[in-house]
Structures are given as C-alpha cells and as structure tokens.
Amino acid sequence: MTISSIEGMLQQMRATAQVAGGGAAPQEASAATESFAGELQRSLQRLNATQDRAYGKAEAFEMGKAGVSLNDVMIDMQKANISFQTAVQVRN
C-alpha cells in the first residue's frame, strides 16, 4: 500500500469524524467518499498491473526468451503475491 493511498484513507477518516462531530458539510463527506472510491479503484488497477507483469515475465522465462532471469521472475511473483495478500487483508 502506498503512502498516497494511506493519506487518502486518512482524509476520509477525518471527514467522517468531522461529519460525526457536526463540523463539516455533507458535500465534503461525499467528496471524501468519491476520493476513497477512486483511490480504491486505482489500487486495484495497480494490483492487476503487478500481477500481469509477473505472469508475463514467468511466461517469457518459460518460453526461454533472452534477458529474462529466474531471479527477476521470482521477485516479481513475490511482489504480486504480497500485493494481492495486502488487498485481501484490506478487504477483510
């Protein structure tokens, strides 16, 4: 999870706290919600891109293409796995 996504979540939590305290207008809360939804969508797109890149490298390695080492494939697969596990934990 990147810093920008964490900051987006923090902004949403602050907006929710202000609405609960009666200090913010409902328009600000809806803007924060849209921002959170947008950030969630972008996070899922990055997750998908990470997995696509890892599987693409694995396939290239299996086909014996030059310039693709096993080390790179394993690292990309682990990055994709960690990204996916993080997304599952956020969902839960």
Backbone as ProteinMPNN parsed JSONL, in Angstrom:
{"seq_chain_A": "MTISSIEGMLQQMRATAQVAGGGAAPQEASAATESFAGELQRSLQRLNATQDRAYGKAEAFEMGKAGVSLNDVMIDMQKANISFQTAVQVRN", "coords_chain_A": {"N_chain_A": [[0.859, -1.164, 0.0], [0.629, 2.156, -0.855], [1.939, 5.367, 0.164], [0.311, 7.464, -0.698], [-2.163, 6.232, -0.938], [-2.693, 5.602, 1.698], [-2.8, 8.156, 2.782], [-5.094, 9.038, 1.51], [-7.01, 7.421, 2.719], [-6.77, 8.364, 5.327], [-7.692, 10.994, 5.012], [-10.355, 10.485, 4.418], [-11.179, 9.314, 6.824], [-10.853, 11.48, 8.562], [-12.724, 13.272, 7.492], [-15.063, 11.842, 7.967], [-15.03, 11.809, 10.752], [-15.348, 14.542, 11.273], [-17.901, 14.978, 10.215], [-19.374, 13.365, 11.912], [-19.01, 14.779, 14.241], [-20.384, 17.031, 13.627], [-19.148, 19.141, 12.367], [-18.572, 19.459, 9.638], [-19.597, 20.024, 6.255], [-22.044, 18.147, 4.377], [-21.279, 17.926, 1.695], [-18.503, 17.887, 1.65], [-18.015, 15.425, 2.817], [-19.074, 13.69, 0.894], [-17.316, 14.209, -1.182], [-14.964, 13.239, -0.083], [-15.652, 10.551, 0.067], [-15.931, 9.897, -2.65], [-13.301, 10.316, -3.387], [-12.041, 8.302, -1.926], [-13.194, 6.05, -3.107], [-12.223, 6.344, -5.69], [-9.482, 6.123, -5.212], [-9.379, 3.513, -4.279], [-10.136, 2.152, -6.599], [-7.957, 2.805, -8.273], [-5.931, 1.522, -6.851], [-6.645, -1.161, -7.147], [-6.296, -1.377, -9.885], [-3.519, -1.019, -10.059], [-2.72, -3.301, -8.681], [-3.649, -5.283, -10.431], [-2.032, -4.701, -12.664], [0.494, -5.276, -11.608], [0.282, -8.043, -11.172], [-0.184, -8.908, -13.811], [2.258, -8.175, -15.018], [4.033, -9.831, -13.611], [3.113, -12.426, -14.299], [3.491, -12.276, -17.025], [6.295, -12.074, -17.223], [6.948, -14.556, -16.143], [5.896, -16.277, -18.065], [7.451, -15.513, -20.266], [9.949, -16.363, -19.375], [9.502, -19.13, -19.241], [9.231, -19.666, -21.948], [11.767, -19.315, -22.76], [12.907, -16.883, -23.477], [15.392, -14.445, -24.193], [17.17, -12.468, -21.788], [15.472, -12.612, -19.626], [15.571, -13.461, -16.418], [15.548, -16.067, -13.923], [15.646, -15.113, -11.338], [14.518, -12.514, -11.53], [11.925, -13.192, -12.279], [11.028, -14.618, -10.028], [11.144, -12.631, -8.046], [9.298, -10.738, -9.032], [6.983, -12.313, -8.961], [6.706, -12.694, -6.206], [6.307, -10.046, -5.383], [3.837, -9.574, -6.603], [2.3, -11.442, -5.227], [2.452, -10.492, -2.572], [1.221, -8.005, -2.903], [-1.353, -8.84, -3.604], [-2.132, -10.274, -1.287], [-2.122, -8.177, 0.548], [-4.218, -6.631, -0.471], [-6.334, -8.396, -0.027], [-6.341, -8.463, 2.772], [-6.995, -5.795, 3.335], [-9.538, -5.738, 2.287], [-10.818, -7.515, 4.028]], "CA_chain_A": [[0.0, 0.0, 0.0], [1.473, 3.332, -0.988], [1.672, 6.477, 1.074], [-0.824, 8.254, -1.183], [-3.418, 5.546, -0.615], [-2.89, 5.736, 3.143], [-3.247, 9.528, 3.005], [-6.487, 9.101, 1.073], [-7.828, 6.817, 3.774], [-6.753, 9.287, 6.463], [-8.592, 12.104, 4.698], [-11.732, 10.013, 4.552], [-11.464, 9.136, 8.246], [-11.006, 12.82, 9.143], [-14.009, 13.818, 7.037], [-16.108, 11.112, 8.681], [-15.012, 12.281, 12.135], [-15.92, 15.886, 11.3], [-19.342, 14.855, 9.993], [-19.936, 12.809, 13.141], [-18.986, 15.85, 15.228], [-21.236, 18.121, 13.163], [-18.346, 20.271, 11.937], [-18.327, 19.554, 8.201], [-20.766, 19.977, 5.376], [-22.186, 16.854, 3.711], [-20.591, 17.918, 0.412], [-17.129, 17.475, 1.893], [-18.029, 13.989, 3.075], [-19.264, 12.979, -0.365], [-16.073, 14.35, -1.942], [-14.014, 12.302, 0.503], [-16.07, 9.212, -0.315], [-15.549, 9.719, -4.045], [-11.852, 10.218, -3.402], [-11.699, 6.97, -1.443], [-13.586, 5.091, -4.141], [-11.262, 6.495, -6.78], [-8.198, 5.558, -4.774], [-9.555, 2.063, -4.252], [-10.118, 1.701, -7.998], [-6.575, 2.893, -8.757], [-5.16, 0.481, -6.174], [-6.958, -2.432, -7.802], [-5.658, -1.357, -11.203], [-2.09, -1.265, -9.849], [-2.603, -4.711, -8.325], [-3.813, -6.038, -11.665], [-0.842, -4.48, -13.489], [1.591, -6.01, -10.977], [0.085, -9.458, -11.459], [0.018, -9.116, -15.25], [3.688, -8.093, -15.282], [4.671, -11.029, -13.062], [2.761, -13.586, -15.112], [4.132, -12.08, -18.325], [7.702, -12.449, -17.09], [7.018, -16.005, -15.943], [5.657, -16.904, -19.367], [8.631, -15.249, -21.09], [11.009, -17.245, -18.892], [9.163, -20.489, -19.658], [9.457, -19.764, -23.391], [13.205, -19.24, -22.992], [13.294, -15.602, -24.076], [16.641, -13.889, -23.672], [17.042, -11.288, -20.943], [14.548, -12.839, -18.515], [16.218, -14.393, -15.493], [14.693, -16.689, -12.918], [15.604, -14.215, -10.176], [13.534, -11.458, -11.793], [10.593, -13.806, -12.272], [10.663, -14.937, -8.646], [10.913, -11.379, -7.32], [8.023, -10.177, -9.491], [5.892, -13.157, -8.46], [6.541, -12.404, -4.78], [5.688, -8.717, -5.287], [2.422, -9.736, -6.951], [1.666, -12.179, -4.134], [2.327, -9.589, -1.423], [0.194, -7.018, -3.255], [-2.657, -9.493, -3.54], [-2.429, -10.561, 0.115], [-2.453, -6.897, 1.17], [-5.57, -6.271, -0.916], [-7.278, -9.278, 0.671], [-6.417, -8.021, 4.163], [-7.737, -4.533, 3.361], [-10.945, -6.085, 2.057], [-11.351, -8.148, 5.238]], "C_chain_A": [[0.905, 1.225, 0.0], [1.052, 4.417, -0.006], [0.447, 7.262, 0.612], [-2.146, 7.57, -0.868], [-3.716, 5.63, 0.882], [-3.378, 7.148, 3.463], [-4.7, 9.703, 2.587], [-7.42, 8.536, 2.122], [-7.893, 7.727, 4.996], [-7.689, 10.467, 6.226], [-10.043, 11.686, 4.85], [-12.101, 9.857, 6.027], [-11.659, 10.492, 8.93], [-12.345, 13.436, 8.757], [-15.16, 13.146, 7.763], [-16.183, 11.577, 10.133], [-15.62, 13.678, 12.242], [-17.428, 15.841, 11.109], [-20.008, 14.33, 11.258], [-19.993, 13.871, 14.238], [-19.839, 17.04, 14.828], [-20.463, 19.305, 12.626], [-18.181, 20.426, 10.447], [-19.626, 19.479, 7.424], [-20.844, 18.608, 4.709], [-21.474, 16.791, 2.373], [-19.15, 17.474, 0.586], [-17.059, 15.977, 2.125], [-18.205, 13.211, 1.782], [-18.02, 13.079, -1.233], [-15.018, 13.39, -1.411], [-14.363, 10.877, 0.121], [-15.696, 8.932, -1.76], [-14.042, 9.564, -4.167], [-11.407, 8.828, -2.956], [-12.031, 5.921, -2.491], [-12.627, 5.153, -5.321], [-9.916, 5.89, -6.438], [-8.263, 4.041, -4.717], [-9.494, 1.491, -5.662], [-8.694, 1.723, -8.552], [-5.695, 1.829, -8.111], [-5.401, -0.877, -6.812], [-6.342, -2.498, -9.195], [-4.157, -1.604, -11.087], [-1.84, -2.722, -9.486], [-2.691, -5.573, -9.573], [-2.58, -5.909, -12.557], [0.355, -5.247, -12.932], [1.481, -7.497, -11.279], [0.305, -9.762, -12.939], [1.499, -9.111, -15.605], [4.398, -9.357, -14.794], [4.371, -12.255, -13.914], [3.363, -13.486, -16.511], [5.597, -12.468, -18.295], [7.852, -13.951, -16.911], [6.831, -16.731, -17.274], [6.861, -16.709, -20.289], [9.787, -16.152, -20.675], [10.76, -18.682, -19.338], [9.428, -20.705, -21.145], [10.936, -19.649, -23.746], [13.666, -17.945, -23.635], [14.544, -15.058, -23.388], [16.353, -12.657, -22.811], [16.085, -11.443, -19.775], [15.182, -13.887, -17.604], [15.221, -14.926, -14.467], [14.558, -15.794, -11.688], [14.55, -13.131, -10.349], [12.115, -11.995, -11.731], [10.14, -14.06, -10.843], [10.361, -13.672, -7.844], [9.581, -10.766, -7.726], [6.839, -10.998, -9.004], [5.643, -12.897, -6.972], [5.913, -11.025, -4.566], [4.192, -8.806, -5.572], [1.673, -10.438, -5.825], [1.451, -11.276, -2.918], [1.255, -8.533, -1.686], [-1.196, -7.616, -3.13], [-3.055, -9.769, -2.091], [-2.793, -9.281, 0.867], [-3.864, -6.466, 0.799], [-6.622, -7.119, -0.216], [-7.439, -8.831, 2.12], [-7.177, -6.699, 4.288], [-9.22, -4.81, 3.186], [-11.568, -6.666, 3.321], [-11.431, -7.133, 6.359]], "O_chain_A": [[1.848, 1.302, 0.787], [-0.037, 4.382, 0.568], [-0.368, 7.68, 1.435], [-3.137, 8.236, -0.567], [-4.878, 5.719, 1.278], [-4.258, 7.329, 4.305], [-5.453, 10.431, 3.234], [-8.486, 9.091, 2.387], [-8.941, 7.85, 5.629], [-8.4, 10.891, 7.138], [-10.866, 12.451, 5.355], [-13.203, 10.224, 6.435], [-12.536, 10.634, 9.782], [-13.019, 14.047, 9.586], [-16.13, 13.806, 8.136], [-17.274, 11.723, 10.684], [-16.332, 13.968, 13.203], [-18.159, 16.582, 11.767], [-21.084, 14.794, 11.634], [-20.906, 13.869, 15.064], [-20.002, 17.971, 15.617], [-21.038, 20.376, 12.439], [-17.679, 21.461, 10.01], [-20.623, 18.932, 7.895], [-19.812, 17.971, 4.496], [-21.093, 15.703, 1.941], [-18.627, 16.748, -0.26], [-16.119, 15.328, 1.666], [-17.558, 12.182, 1.586], [-17.695, 12.133, -1.951], [-14.266, 12.796, -2.184], [-13.468, 10.069, -0.126], [-15.197, 7.85, -2.071], [-13.562, 8.762, -4.968], [-10.496, 8.246, -3.546], [-11.242, 5.009, -2.736], [-12.263, 4.121, -5.885], [-9.287, 5.23, -7.265], [-7.299, 3.362, -5.071], [-8.866, 0.457, -5.887], [-8.269, 0.78, -9.22], [-4.801, 1.29, -8.765], [-4.466, -1.655, -6.996], [-5.914, -3.565, -9.634], [-3.579, -2.312, -11.911], [-0.858, -3.315, -9.933], [-1.893, -6.494, -9.752], [-2.132, -6.895, -13.142], [1.143, -5.806, -13.694], [2.479, -8.14, -11.605], [0.92, -10.773, -13.277], [1.953, -9.938, -16.395], [5.265, -9.89, -15.487], [5.272, -13.037, -14.218], [3.707, -14.503, -17.113], [6.095, -13.111, -19.219], [8.772, -14.556, -17.461], [7.54, -17.695, -17.563], [7.248, -17.629, -21.01], [10.524, -16.65, -21.526], [11.685, -19.375, -19.761], [9.807, -21.802, -21.557], [11.319, -19.861, -24.897], [14.716, -17.917, -24.278], [14.723, -15.192, -22.177], [15.414, -11.905, -23.074], [15.9, -10.501, -19.004], [15.31, -15.053, -17.976], [14.193, -14.308, -14.191], [13.494, -15.723, -11.074], [13.778, -12.856, -9.43], [11.214, -11.344, -11.201], [9.003, -13.754, -10.484], [9.42, -13.651, -7.05], [8.815, -10.322, -6.87], [5.797, -10.437, -8.668], [4.494, -12.88, -6.53], [5.084, -10.853, -3.673], [3.38, -8.195, -4.877], [0.541, -10.073, -5.506], [0.382, -11.299, -2.308], [0.471, -8.206, -0.795], [-2.11, -6.974, -2.613], [-4.199, -9.522, -1.71], [-3.674, -9.296, 1.727], [-4.619, -5.992, 1.649], [-7.685, -6.616, 0.149], [-8.554, -8.82, 2.642], [-7.923, -6.506, 5.248], [-10.059, -4.198, 3.847], [-12.71, -6.35, 3.654], [-11.855, -7.467, 7.465]]}, "name": "protein", "num_of_chains": 1, "seq": "MTISSIEGMLQQMRATAQVAGGGAAPQEASAATESFAGELQRSLQRLNATQDRAYGKAEAFEMGKAGVSLNDVMIDMQKANISFQTAVQVRN"}
